């Protein structure tokens, strides 16, 4: 007999970004393991990045309830009339940072708090209209867990809290006051203690939560981000037919609040200064939405025509860019110590060489190193330049490097991960305490 899951998240197609694919995959693959899904999510316009092509992957039997209105940021974007204007997918990092600091001061746990209250009311209405066997919430934003907590308290349904990233206002940003710090910690603690199961996308975070929760550590499950199989292939849509051979580097994903973007650009400047002929051969594609000051930095360094900023691409286009690159670039926010970006698994699936600007001991760095990729300390500009130069020199000598996809990656395919999640949910329903 099929069981029913009430799934609360903010990001769901047509919204785009790294957080969409994990939950979308669950709605695609859980039904094969006896779980049908009803999704409570944000409205179609409630984020600055969208990908309409992802809507086609929503299964026909998934019920989707959209709670419109979004965050303070989405309200600002709505007032600006983002849709259809030139430059979508570009934003001022300074303006966004100022807005975020205001929300950190007045909205707890984050700027989605108002949306969370509306989502809780919608979810409770659905729970009264139909029978559900379990509730699952996936963050960020962390507010989504407070909505699920309200549902659990009102209905008694077993609840699984999924953390794609750690509690953002505690680990990714400094709370503005000691009171805010204590309040954020209390909210996180209540979620971890009241959820019957805590899922974590990184092993590092799962271990940290398990250590804090003591006897409840057996209810903390590491469920990696993983990748969607069969979504890479074809030619790079940005490659010019008949063009001279180029050494192509690519970064895919959102470039925001990532200072290593500038570190990479400065290292690239050193490479080109030492190899003037490389200005005609090296091409870099930054594939995804971005803060505009990174583009300004590239222009100031003389990278016009060398570094291209695509803005948002469809997921399929981003995967093709990964497949066609001679070197894939990976870095992440410095405060994201326990984060393993979803693109890490996609990069590995592409079989292309990887250069990761990550510190030693980082979980994502370990995956890259295990697959034979290069890992360089993000603060060592000379080492970054040397790694880029070495890969470029090898390309000049031997041409495009052959792809080497690791065999062990199959365990991170999302159909396999959905089967693991279904097992967790089955156990949760059988023994919710």
N, C-alpha and C positions, 0 to 999 in steps of 0.2 A: 504494500500500500504506500502511495506517495506521501511524503511529509512536506510541510509547507514552512518556508523560511521567510520571515519579515526582515528585509535587508535595508538598513539605513546608511546612506552615504551622501556626500554632497556632489561628488564628481561622477557623472554618468553621461554617456553620449546624448547630445552632440558636444557636450563639454569635452575638452581635450586636456592633455598634459599627462605626466607620468602616473598620476593616481587613478586614472580612469580604467586602465587596462586590467588591473587586478580584479576589481569588482565585476567588470564586464565579463571576464572569463568565468567567474563563478556562476553568473546567470546563464552562461552558455553551456557549461559542463556539469553543473550539479544535478540537473534533471536526469542525466544518465545514471546517477547514483541514488535516485529516489527522492530528490529534493526539488520541489518547484519554488520559484522565487517571486516575491512581490517587492519591488524596489521603491523606496521613498528617497527622492533625490532633489537636486536644485532644478531651476527652470532652464530652458534652452539657451537663455541669453545671460546667464548669471556667472560668467567668467570671461576673462579677456581673451581666451584662446578657445576655439572650437574646431571640430573636425567632423563635418557632416557625413563623411564616408563611414564613420564608426557606427552610425545609426543602423546601417545595413546589417551589422553583426548582432544587434539585439534580437534574441530569439522571439519568435512570434508568440510563444506561450508565456512570456514573462510579462507580468503586470507592472506598469511603471506609473507611479504617482509623483507628479512634479510639484514641489513647493516653491513657488516663485518669490522673488524679492532679494535673495542672495545676501551678500555682505555689504558693508559700507562702501567697499571698493567697487562692487558691481553697480551700486546706486550711482556712484560718481561716473562710471563708464557709461551708464544709461543716459545721464544728463549730457554727457559729451557727444552722444550719438555715435558710438564706436562703429556700429554696423555699416559696412560698405564704404568707409572712408579710407583714403590712401594712408598707408602707414600702420594699419592694424597689425598687432603683434609686436609693435615697438612701444616702449613706454619710458618715461623719465624715472630713473631709479631714485632720484632725489625726491620727486613728488610722491612716488609710491612709499618711500621710506617715511616721509612726514606723515602721510595718512596712516601708515601702520603704527607709528609711535603714538598717535592720538588714540587709535583703537586699543592699543595695549594699556593705555591709561584708564579708559572709560568702559571697556567691554571685556568681560571675563566669560570664558577663558580666551576668547578671540573675537574678531569682528563678525563672526557668523552666529553670535549668541542669539540674536533676534530670529534668524532663520531656524535655529535649533528649536526654539520654543514652538514655532509654527509647525515644524516637521514632527515634533512630539505629538501635537494635537492631531495631525493627519494620521500618524501611525497608530495612535490610540483608537481613532475612529475605525481604521481598517481592522484592528484587533478585535473590536466589538462586533464588526460585521461578519467576520469569518474566523474560522479556527486556524491558529498557527501553532507550530510545534516548537519554534525557537526564534529568537531575535539575534541578529548579527549587525554590529555597527563597525564601520571602517573609517579611520581617520588618517591624515588630517582632512578637514579641520577637527580639532578636538571637541568642539561643541557637539558634534554628532553623537559622541558617547553620552553626553548629558541627555539628549533626546531618547536614546535607547534605555538609559537608566530610568527615566520617567516611565517608559513603557513597562519595563521589568517590575518596577515597584507597584504599578497599577494592576498588572495582569499576573504576575508571578511566573511568566514565561522564562525558561532558561535563556541566558544571554551570553553571547560570545563577543568580546571587544577586540577588534583587530587594529593593530598599530602598524601602518605602513612606515611611519616615522615615530620617534618618541614624542612625548607631549611637547608640542612645539614651543609654547611660551616659556617653558622651563629650560629646554635644551638647545633651542635654536635662537632664542632671543633673551636678553636680560630683562626680567620684570622691572618696571620703573621704580618700585619702592619695595621695602621689606614686607609691607603688608601684601602687596601683589604677589611677591614670591611665596609667602605662606599660604595665600589663598589658592594659587595655582597648584602648589604641592598637595593641598588638601583635596582639591578636585581630582587630581590625578589618582591620589590614594583611594578615593571613594570608588572610582571606576575600576581600579585594579582589584579592590577587595570585594566589590559587589558583583562583578561579572563572574559567571561560573567558569569561564575559560578566557584566557588572554592569549591572543595570537600576535606574533611579532614577526615582521618581515626580515629582520636580521638576527643572526645567532647572538651577536653581542648584546642587543637590546633584550632578547629573551632571557639570556643569562642574568642580566642586571635586574630585570623585573622578578625573576625567580628568586634571586638572592634577597630581594627586599620583602618578598611575600612569604618567606619562611615555609611553613608546612603546605602552603598552597602552590608551591613551585611545581608540583605535578600537574597543575592546571594551566601552566604556561607552555605554549606550543610554538616552536619555531616553524613558520610557514613562509618560505622565501617568496620573493616577488616573481621570479621566473620570467618566461617569455612565451609569446604566442607562436606556435609552430606554423610553418607554411605561409608566412607573410613577408618573406624577403625574396628578391629575385628580380630579373629584368635589368635593363640598362638604366644608368643614372639619367634622369630626365634633364639634368643640367649639362650633360656632356655634349659638346658640339661635334657633329658629324664631320669627319675629315680634319679635325683640329690636330695640331702638333701634340705629341705625347706630353702628358703632364703628370707630375707627382701630386696626387690628390690626397689631402687630409680632410677629415670631416669630424665635426662634433654635432650630435643630434640631441635635442631636448631644450628645455628652457634655460636661457642664460640670464639669471637674475640673482643678485646677491652672491656672486661667485668671483672673488678677487683673483683667482688663479687664471681667469680669462685674460687679464692684463699681464700676468706673469708669462703666459704662453705667447702673447703678442710681442712682448719685449724679447723673449728668447728667439722667436722667429726673426726679429729684426737683427739679432746677432748672427743668425745663420745666413741671412741674405747679405749682411755686410762682409762676411768671410767668403761668400760664394756669389759674387755679383751676377753670374750667369743664371743662377737659380731663380732670379726674379722672373725669367721667362718660362720657367718650368714648374715652379711650385704654385699650387692653387689650393686654397683652404675654403671650405664651405661650412659656415655656422648655420646649422639647419634647425630653426625653431624660433619662437618668440624671444625677445631680448630687451635688456635695458640699453637705451640708446647711447649712453656714455661709452660703452665698449666699442661701438661702431665709430664714435668720434675719436677714440684712442687709435683705432686702426688707420683712420684717415690721417691723423697727425703723424703716424709712423711711415706714411707713404705707401700704404697697402692697397690703395685703390686699384682694382683689377686683379689683385692677388687674393685678398680675403673678401668673400662674398657673404652677405647676411641675407638669408632667404626669407626670414620671417616664418610664420607657421606653415608647415607642410602637413599633408595627410600622413597618417601612420604608414601607409604603403610607400609613399614617396620617401619618407625618412628611412625606412628599411632598405629601399633600393640604394639610397645614398650610402648607407653603411656597407652594403655588399660591394659597391664599386670603389670604395676608398682604398688607397694604398696604405693609409695609416689612420686608425680611428683614435680620437682624442677623448680622454675621460678625466673629469675632475668633478668636484662637488663642493658645497659650502664647507668651510672649515669647522663650523659648529656641528656638522652632521657626522660626528665620529662613528655613530652606530648605524649610519645609513648605507644601504647597498642599493644604488639607483637601478631602476628596472632596465635602463639602457645597458647596464653591465652584461646582463644575460643576452640581450639582443646582439651586442657586439660580439660576444663569444659565439653565438649562433651563426653570425655572418662568416666566421672563419677568417676574418681579416686581421692583420697585425694591429696591436693596441699599444698606445702609449698612455699610461695612467699617471697623472700627477697627484699622488696620494702618499701619505706618510706610511712608514714601515709599521706593520702590525694591523693596518686597516683591513677590515673584512673584505671589502671590494677589491683591494689590492691583492689579497691572497688568492682570490678567484682568478684575477688577471695573470698573476705569476704562475699559478697552477697550469694555466693554458699556454704558458710560454711567452706572454706579453711582457713589455718593459714597464717597470714601476720606478718612478723618479720622485724624490722628495719635492713637493710643490714649492718649497722655498729656495731651491737650488737652481737658479736661472741658468748657470753655466752647464749643469748636468742636463737640463731640459734641452738647451741648444745643442749639446753634444748628441743627445739621443735622436733629435730630429735630423741633425746633419748626418749621422751614421746611417739612418734609414734612407735618407735621400741619396747618399753616396752609393749604397747597395742597390738602390733602384736604378741609378745611372749605369751601373756595371752589369746587372743581370736582368733588369726589367721588373715587371710586376711579380711580387712574391706570391707563391701558391697559397691557397686557403688551407687552413688547418683547424677544423672544427673539432673540439674535444668530444670524445665518445661519452664521457661522464655527464655531459650537459643534459642528456635526455631526462634525467631525474628532475630537472627544473622546468620541463615543459608544463604549461598550465593545465592540460588535461590530467596529467599525473598529480599535480598539486591539488586540483579540485577533488580527486579521489581521496587524497589524504584529508582534505577539509571535510568531506562527507563522512569519513570515518570518525572525525572529531565530533561532528554534529550528532551522529548516531549515538555515540557514547554519552554526549551531553544530555540527550533526551532520555536515554536509558537510566542515567544516574546523574541528574542535574545538580545535586548537592555537592 
